[in-house]
Amino acid sequence: MKVIRIAAALIARENGDVLLVRKRGSAVFMQPGGKIDAGETAISALVRELDEEIGLQTHEERLEPLGTFEALAANEPDHRVIADLFLLAKLAGTVAPRAEIEEIHWIDPHHPGDLPMAALTADHILPFWRQRLAGT
């Protein structure tokens, strides 16, 4: 099985809600972010992707490393995705879909509703975030 390395952002409001995006041609929502280009660090790739995808300009110092998460890739059959995840808390400003992003949603991680989500988001990132919010 092939592996895709990405950098992803867990963008959270003060109330704990998180931002999810849906790429054009995809049925599932996930964290914003993307593939790490040759010569890029995960964090520099994420800064670039956030600007390209949702018009969010931020600095590396604002991103807190949360760890590495792995799951089946949502949009590429026979691939696994390995994501370096970073937290951007207390988002200042607004975000909007750009480039390949077709739709964005803020969700309550405790009650995400029936929004279709990538395995990485549903099975790993949201459970991690719920634990962190609970202080465990």
Backbone as a printed PyTorch tensor [residue, N CA C, xyz], in Angstrom:
tensor([[[  0.8530,  -1.1870,   0.0000],
         [  0.0000,   0.0000,   0.0000],
         [  0.8930,   1.2430,   0.0000]],

        [[  0.5710,   2.1860,  -0.8540],
         [  1.3530,   3.4140,  -0.9540],
         [  1.0080,   4.3640,   0.1840]],

        [[  1.9710,   5.2290,   0.5050],
         [  1.8090,   6.1690,   1.6130],
         [  1.8630,   7.5930,   1.0780]],

        [[  0.9700,   8.4320,   1.5910],
         [  0.9460,   9.8590,   1.2690],
         [  1.2590,  10.6100,   2.5590]],

        [[  2.2740,  11.4680,   2.5290],
         [  2.6240,  12.2950,   3.6940],
         [  1.9700,  13.6600,   3.5350]],

        [[  1.2570,  14.0780,   4.5690],
         [  0.5950,  15.3830,   4.5300],
         [  0.8390,  16.1370,   5.8300]],

        [[  0.5220,  17.4030,   5.7920],
         [  0.4560,  18.2470,   6.9820],
         [ -0.9870,  18.7250,   7.0810]],

        [[ -1.5540,  18.6640,   8.2830],
         [ -2.9590,  19.0260,   8.4650],
         [ -3.1030,  19.9300,   9.6830]],

        [[ -4.1630,  20.7350,   9.6570],
         [ -4.4230,  21.6770,  10.7520],
         [ -5.7120,  21.3200,  11.4710]],

        [[ -5.6260,  21.2950,  12.7710],
         [ -6.8190,  21.2370,  13.6000],
         [ -7.0500,  22.6930,  14.0110]],

        [[ -7.9540,  23.3490,  13.3060],
         [ -8.2450,  24.7660,  13.5620],
         [ -9.4430,  24.8120,  14.4900]],

        [[ -9.2530,  25.4070,  15.6610],
         [-10.2830,  25.3660,  16.6960],
         [-10.6840,  26.7630,  17.1450]],

        [[-11.9810,  26.9160,  17.3450],
         [-12.5050,  28.1310,  17.9720],
         [-12.3670,  27.9880,  19.4830]],

        [[-12.5940,  29.0820,  20.1960],
         [-12.4770,  29.0490,  21.6570],
         [-13.4310,  28.0670,  22.3000]],

        [[-14.5900,  27.8000,  21.6730],
         [-15.5640,  26.8620,  22.2370],
         [-15.2360,  25.4060,  21.9100]],

        [[-14.1420,  25.1520,  21.1750],
         [-13.7300,  23.7960,  20.8460],
         [-14.1640,  23.3230,  19.4780]],

        [[-15.0710,  24.0590,  18.8050],
         [-15.4900,  23.6790,  17.4580],
         [-14.2800,  23.6670,  16.5290]],

        [[-14.3050,  22.7790,  15.5420],
         [-13.1960,  22.6590,  14.6070],
         [-13.6660,  22.8540,  13.1720]],

        [[-12.7480,  23.3030,  12.3480],
         [-13.0270,  23.5630,  10.9420],
         [-12.7110,  22.3280,  10.1080]],

        [[-13.6520,  21.9460,   9.2590],
         [-13.4410,  20.8750,   8.2910],
         [-13.6750,  21.4220,   6.8930]],

        [[-12.9800,  20.8350,   5.9300],
         [-13.1030,  21.2590,   4.5420],
         [-13.4440,  20.0550,   3.6670]],

        [[-14.0990,  20.3360,   2.5390],
         [-14.3640,  19.3030,   1.5380],
         [-13.7740,  19.7680,   0.2190]],

        [[-12.9100,  18.9180,  -0.3280],
         [-12.2730,  19.2470,  -1.5940],
         [-13.2220,  18.9610,  -2.7560]],

        [[-13.0900,  19.7210,  -3.8090],
         [-13.8690,  19.5120,  -5.0240],
         [-13.6690,  18.0800,  -5.5070]],

        [[-14.7660,  17.3980,  -5.8210],
         [-14.6950,  16.0290,  -6.2920],
         [-14.6780,  14.9910,  -5.1830]],

        [[-14.7020,  15.4260,  -3.9410],
         [-14.7030,  14.5120,  -2.7990],
         [-16.0420,  14.6000,  -2.0790]],

        [[-16.4450,  13.5030,  -1.4670],
         [-17.6970,  13.4820,  -0.7150],
         [-17.4770,  13.6640,   0.7830]],

        [[-16.2210,  13.6640,   1.2230],
         [-15.9460,  13.6740,   2.6620],
         [-15.2290,  14.9470,   3.1070]],

        [[-15.4430,  15.2630,   4.3790],
         [-14.8040,  16.4180,   5.0090],
         [-13.5780,  15.9600,   5.7870]],

        [[-12.6240,  16.8690,   5.9180],
         [-11.3580,  16.5840,   6.5950],
         [-10.7420,  17.8870,   7.0780]],

        [[ -9.6160,  17.7720,   7.7680],
         [ -8.8770,  18.9590,   8.1920],
         [ -8.2550,  19.6210,   6.9630]],

        [[ -8.1300,  20.9430,   6.9880],
         [ -7.3970,  21.5960,   5.9050],
         [ -5.9190,  21.2170,   5.9690]],

        [[ -5.2730,  21.2510,   4.8330],
         [ -3.8610,  20.9030,   4.7450],
         [ -3.6000,  20.2260,   3.4250]],

        [[ -2.4450,  19.5970,   3.3010],
         [ -2.1540,  18.9280,   2.0530],
         [ -0.7920,  18.2920,   2.0300]],

        [[ -0.4250,  17.8540,   0.8390],
         [  0.8310,  17.1370,   0.6490],
         [  2.0240,  18.0510,   0.8990]],

        [[  3.0710,  17.4290,   1.4150],
         [  4.3220,  18.1260,   1.7010],
         [  5.1940,  18.0240,   0.4560]],

        [[  5.5480,  19.1590,  -0.1240],
         [  6.3800,  19.1720,  -1.3240],
         [  7.8350,  18.8710,  -0.9740]],

        [[  8.5920,  18.4400,  -1.9640],
         [ 10.0180,  18.1800,  -1.7800],
         [ 10.7040,  19.4250,  -1.2470]],

        [[ 11.5140,  19.2520,  -0.2290],
         [ 12.2480,  20.3720,   0.3540],
         [ 11.4850,  21.1550,   1.4050]],

        [[ 10.2120,  20.8330,   1.6150],
         [  9.4050,  21.5280,   2.6210],
         [  9.3900,  20.7620,   3.9310]],

        [[  9.2760,  21.4780,   5.0170],
         [  8.9650,  20.8410,   6.2900],
         [  7.4470,  20.7300,   6.3710]],

        [[  6.9690,  19.8950,   7.2720],
         [  5.5180,  19.7370,   7.4280],
         [  4.8740,  21.0650,   7.7950]],

        [[  5.4860,  21.7990,   8.6940],
         [  4.8760,  23.0420,   9.1640],
         [  4.8940,  24.1180,   8.0740]],

        [[  5.9500,  24.1850,   7.2710],
         [  5.9690,  25.1810,   6.1960],
         [  4.9690,  24.7980,   5.1010]],

        [[  4.8080,  23.4980,   4.8420],
         [  3.7930,  23.0560,   3.8840],
         [  2.4060,  23.4480,   4.3660]],

        [[  2.1600,  23.3010,   5.6570],
         [  0.8480,  23.6330,   6.1900],
         [  0.5610,  25.1230,   6.0810]],

        [[  1.5250,  25.9580,   6.3890],
         [  1.3330,  27.4040,   6.2510],
         [  0.9580,  27.7390,   4.8060]],

        [[  1.6420,  27.1340,   3.8460],
         [  1.3500,  27.3600,   2.4280],
         [ -0.0500,  26.8630,   2.0700]],

        [[ -0.3770,  25.6510,   2.4880],
         [ -1.6760,  25.0560,   2.1590],
         [ -2.8380,  25.8470,   2.7650]],

        [[ -2.6930,  26.3250,   3.9880],
         [ -3.7750,  27.0920,   4.6210],
         [ -4.0680,  28.3690,   3.8470]],

        [[ -3.0290,  29.0160,   3.3640],
         [ -3.2210,  30.2250,   2.5600],
         [ -3.8960,  29.8670,   1.2320]],

        [[ -3.4160,  28.8100,   0.5640],
         [ -3.9710,  28.4170,  -0.7280],
         [ -5.4190,  27.9310,  -0.6180]],

        [[ -5.7200,  27.1250,   0.3970],
         [ -7.0180,  26.4530,   0.4900],
         [ -8.1330,  27.2820,   1.0980]],

        [[ -7.8060,  28.0730,   2.1240],
         [ -8.8730,  28.7940,   2.8390],
         [ -8.5480,  30.2670,   3.0800]],

        [[ -7.4800,  30.7560,   2.4620],
         [ -7.1260,  32.1630,   2.5890],
         [ -6.6610,  32.5560,   3.9740]],

        [[ -6.1330,  31.6040,   4.7200],
         [ -5.6740,  31.8610,   6.0930],
         [ -4.1710,  32.0560,   6.0880]],

        [[ -3.7600,  33.2600,   6.4570],
         [ -2.3370,  33.5410,   6.5600],
         [ -1.9490,  33.4620,   8.0280]],

        [[ -1.0180,  32.5810,   8.3180],
         [ -0.5680,  32.4000,   9.6880],
         [  0.9360,  32.2020,   9.6970]],

        [[  1.5050,  32.1170,  10.8710],
         [  2.9440,  31.9380,  11.0370],
         [  3.2100,  30.6200,  11.7520]],

        [[  4.3470,  30.0370,  11.4740],
         [  4.7110,  28.7630,  12.0770],
         [  4.6340,  28.7950,  13.6000]],

        [[  4.9650,  29.9300,  14.1950],
         [  4.9650,  30.0380,  15.6710],
         [  3.5750,  29.8490,  16.2660]],

        [[  2.5360,  30.0800,  15.4880],
         [  1.1570,  29.9490,  15.9870],
         [  0.6510,  28.5160,  15.9400]],

        [[  1.4020,  27.6260,  15.2810],
         [  0.9700,  26.2490,  15.0900],
         [  1.6380,  25.3390,  16.1210]],

        [[  0.8180,  24.6450,  16.8930],
         [  1.3200,  23.7300,  17.9290],
         [  1.3290,  22.3060,  17.3850]],

        [[  2.4930,  21.6560,  17.3640],
         [  2.5340,  20.2660,  16.8960],
         [  1.7390,  19.3510,  17.8300]],

        [[  0.8900,  18.5060,  17.2500],
         [  0.0580,  17.5960,  18.0390],
         [  0.4440,  16.1360,  17.8610]],

        [[  1.2460,  15.8280,  16.8670],
         [  1.6530,  14.4510,  16.6470],
         [  1.3710,  14.0000,  15.2270]],

        [[  1.5970,  12.7020,  15.0200],
         [  1.4160,  12.0910,  13.7130],
         [  0.2660,  11.0950,  13.7880]],

        [[ -0.6120,  11.1470,  12.8090],
         [ -1.7930,  10.2960,  12.7570],
         [ -1.8150,   9.5840,  11.4080]],

        [[ -2.3610,   8.3600,  11.3860],
         [ -2.3510,   7.5600,  10.1620],
         [ -3.6980,   6.8770,   9.9600]],

        [[ -4.1300,   6.8110,   8.6950],
         [ -5.3960,   6.1520,   8.3530],
         [ -5.4140,   5.8630,   6.8540]],

        [[ -6.4490,   5.1510,   6.4110],
         [ -6.6460,   4.9640,   4.9790],
         [ -6.9450,   6.3170,   4.3470]],

        [[ -6.3970,   6.5510,   3.1720],
         [ -6.6340,   7.8130,   2.4690],
         [ -8.0860,   7.8910,   2.0160]],

        [[ -8.6550,   9.0580,   2.1120],
         [-10.0660,   9.2480,   1.7720],
         [-10.3190,   9.2650,   0.2750]],

        [[ -9.4150,   9.8400,  -0.4860],
         [ -9.6840,  10.0730,  -1.9030],
         [ -8.7860,   9.3010,  -2.8580]],

        [[ -7.8930,   8.4690,  -2.3330],
         [ -6.9750,   7.7300,  -3.1840],
         [ -6.9670,   6.2640,  -2.7710]],

        [[ -7.6100,   5.4080,  -3.5660],
         [ -7.6750,   3.9860,  -3.2260],
         [ -6.2810,   3.3720,  -3.0710]],

        [[ -6.1760,   2.3920,  -2.2020],
         [ -4.9220,   1.6640,  -1.9540],
         [ -3.8040,   2.5620,  -1.4470]],

        [[ -4.1660,   3.6140,  -0.7310],
         [ -3.1780,   4.5110,  -0.1280],
         [ -3.5010,   4.7000,   1.3500]],

        [[ -2.4510,   4.8780,   2.1190],
         [ -2.5830,   5.3000,   3.5140],
         [ -2.0740,   6.7320,   3.5880]],

        [[ -2.6330,   7.4940,   4.4850],
         [ -2.1770,   8.8620,   4.6830],
         [ -1.5310,   8.9370,   6.0670]],

        [[ -0.3730,   9.5640,   6.1110],
         [  0.3040,   9.8450,   7.3770],
         [  0.3400,  11.3620,   7.5000]],

        [[ -0.2920,  11.8560,   8.5610],
         [ -0.4510,  13.3020,   8.7270],
         [  0.2890,  13.8150,   9.9440]],

        [[  1.0890,  14.8450,   9.7400],
         [  1.6330,  15.6210,  10.8500],
         [  0.5620,  16.6630,  11.1610]],

        [[  0.0190,  16.5980,  12.3680],
         [ -1.0960,  17.4500,  12.7470],
         [ -0.6370,  18.5970,  13.6280]],

        [[ -1.1650,  19.7910,  13.3370],
         [ -0.8310,  21.0020,  14.0900],
         [ -2.1130,  21.6960,  14.5210]],

        [[ -2.0900,  22.2490,  15.7170],
         [ -3.2280,  22.9930,  16.2540],
         [ -3.0530,  24.4760,  15.9890]],

        [[ -4.1210,  25.0880,  15.4920],
         [ -4.2170,  26.5440,  15.4070],
         [ -5.4390,  26.9190,  16.2260]],

        [[ -5.2000,  27.4150,  17.4280],
         [ -6.2920,  27.7360,  18.3450],
         [ -6.6240,  29.2210,  18.2550]],

        [[ -7.8630,  29.5230,  18.6040],
         [ -8.3260,  30.9080,  18.6680],
         [ -8.0830,  31.6260,  17.3490]],

        [[ -8.6910,  31.0920,  16.3260],
         [ -8.5580,  31.6470,  14.9820],
         [ -8.9980,  33.1010,  14.9560]],

        [[ -8.1290,  33.9520,  14.4350],
         [ -8.4660,  35.3550,  14.2350],
         [ -8.7370,  35.5560,  12.7510]],

        [[ -9.7910,  36.2320,  12.4320],
         [-10.1180,  36.4740,  11.0370],
         [-11.1010,  35.4540,  10.5000]],

        [[-11.3310,  35.5400,   9.2140],
         [-12.3020,  34.6550,   8.5810],
         [-11.5840,  33.7500,   7.5900]],

        [[-12.2610,  32.6700,   7.2570],
         [-11.7480,  31.7450,   6.2560],
         [-12.8480,  31.5070,   5.2320]],

        [[-12.4470,  31.1480,   4.0210],
         [-13.4040,  30.8770,   2.9580],
         [-12.7870,  29.8590,   2.0030]],

        [[-13.6220,  29.0660,   1.3480],
         [-13.1020,  28.0830,   0.3950],
         [-12.3570,  28.7630,  -0.7530]],

        [[-11.2010,  28.2020,  -1.0980],
         [-10.4060,  28.6780,  -2.2330],
         [ -9.7720,  27.4710,  -2.9050]],

        [[ -9.2020,  27.6880,  -4.0770],
         [ -8.4920,  26.6440,  -4.8290],
         [ -9.3760,  25.4080,  -4.9380]],

        [[ -8.8760,  24.2460,  -4.4760],
         [ -9.6430,  23.0030,  -4.6270],
         [-10.6850,  22.7800,  -3.5350]],

        [[-10.7750,  23.6940,  -2.5750],
         [-11.7590,  23.5400,  -1.4980],
         [-13.1070,  24.0530,  -1.9800]],

        [[-14.1190,  23.1920,  -1.8730],
         [-15.4550,  23.5530,  -2.3330],
         [-16.3660,  23.9920,  -1.1980]],

        [[-16.1100,  23.4650,   0.0100],
         [-17.0360,  23.7140,   1.1230],
         [-16.2810,  23.6430,   2.4460]],

        [[-16.6910,  24.4800,   3.3930],
         [-16.1290,  24.4190,   4.7450],
         [-17.2800,  24.3390,   5.7490]],

        [[-16.9990,  23.7180,   6.8930],
         [-17.9780,  23.6210,   7.9810],
         [-17.2530,  23.6820,   9.3150]],

        [[-17.8550,  24.3910,  10.2540],
         [-17.4250,  24.3160,  11.6460],
         [-18.2940,  23.2650,  12.3240]],

        [[-17.6750,  22.3570,  13.0630],
         [-18.4500,  21.3230,  13.7410],
         [-18.1040,  21.2730,  15.2200]],

        [[-19.0600,  20.8290,  16.0040],
         [-18.8460,  20.5170,  17.4110],
         [-18.2420,  19.1140,  17.4450]],

        [[-17.0240,  18.9430,  17.9650],
         [-16.3890,  17.6190,  17.9340],
         [-17.1360,  16.5650,  18.7540]],

        [[-17.9660,  17.0000,  19.6980],
         [-18.7420,  16.0550,  20.5070],
         [-20.0190,  15.6290,  19.7900]],

        [[-20.5240,  16.4750,  18.8950],
         [-21.7610,  16.2110,  18.1630],
         [-21.5710,  16.6270,  16.7050]],

        [[-20.7800,  15.8590,  15.9410],
         [-20.4780,  16.2750,  14.5720],
         [-21.6250,  16.1180,  13.5930]],

        [[-22.7020,  15.4750,  14.0070],
         [-23.8230,  15.2810,  13.0950],
         [-23.5140,  14.2030,  12.0750]],

        [[-24.1880,  14.2720,  10.9500],
         [-24.0420,  13.2220,   9.9400],
         [-23.1580,  13.6460,   8.7740]],

        [[-22.3050,  14.6120,   8.9940],
         [-21.3760,  15.0650,   7.9660],
         [-20.4330,  13.9130,   7.6030]],

        [[-20.3300,  13.5360,   6.3300],
         [-19.4050,  12.4620,   5.9600],
         [-17.9560,  12.9300,   6.1510]],

        [[-17.1640,  12.1070,   6.8370],
         [-15.7930,  12.5100,   7.1610],
         [-14.7810,  11.4460,   6.7370]],

        [[-13.5770,  11.9120,   6.4370],
         [-12.4620,  11.0170,   6.1550],
         [-12.1510,  10.2110,   7.4140]],

        [[-11.6160,   9.0020,   7.2210],
         [-11.2760,   8.1370,   8.3570],
         [-10.2820,   8.8180,   9.2910]],

        [[ -9.3230,   9.5310,   8.7520],
         [ -8.3420,  10.2160,   9.5890],
         [ -9.0230,  11.1770,  10.5570]],

        [[-10.0090,  11.9040,  10.0680],
         [-10.7440,  12.8640,  10.8800],
         [-11.6480,  12.1580,  11.8790]],

        [[-12.5110,  11.2800,  11.3800],
         [-13.5310,  10.6410,  12.2190],
         [-12.9520,   9.6850,  13.2480]],

        [[-11.9520,   8.9070,  12.8480],
         [-11.4520,   7.8400,  13.7160],
         [-10.2450,   8.2110,  14.5580]],

        [[ -9.5620,   9.2870,  14.2080],
         [ -8.3200,   9.6100,  14.9140],
         [ -8.2810,  11.0420,  15.4540]],

        [[ -8.4900,  12.0140,  14.5680],
         [ -8.3040,  13.4070,  14.9820],
         [ -9.4170,  13.8830,  15.9150]],

        [[-10.6710,  13.6380,  15.5610],
         [-11.7560,  14.0830,  16.4530],
         [-11.7210,  13.3770,  17.8050]],

        [[-11.4900,  12.0560,  17.8880],
         [-11.3600,  11.4370,  19.2150],
         [-10.1950,  12.0260,  20.0250]],

        [[ -9.0710,  12.2960,  19.3580],
         [ -7.9390,  12.9280,  20.0330],
         [ -8.3450,  14.2940,  20.5950]],

        [[ -9.0520,  15.0830,  19.7850],
         [ -9.4500,  16.4280,  20.1980],
         [-10.4560,  16.3780,  21.3520]],

        [[-11.3850,  15.4290,  21.3100],
         [-12.3520,  15.2930,  22.4140],
         [-11.6180,  14.9680,  23.7130]],

        [[-10.6430,  14.0930,  23.6590],
         [ -9.8510,  13.7610,  24.8600],
         [ -9.1000,  14.9870,  25.3720]],

        [[ -8.5260,  15.7260,  24.4580],
         [ -7.7890,  16.9240,  24.8830],
         [ -8.7150,  17.9490,  25.5180]],

        [[ -9.9020,  18.1340,  24.9390],
         [-10.8650,  19.0760,  25.5200],
         [-11.3240,  18.6230,  26.9070]],

        [[-11.3840,  17.3100,  27.1100],
         [-11.8000,  16.7640,  28.4030],
         [-10.6790,  16.8030,  29.4380]],

        [[ -9.4680,  17.1220,  28.9520],
         [ -8.3440,  17.2190,  29.8740],
         [ -7.7210,  15.8900,  30.2360]],

        [[ -7.9430,  14.8710,  29.4040],
         [ -7.3530,  13.5560,  29.7030],
         [ -6.2200,  13.2390,  28.7680]]])
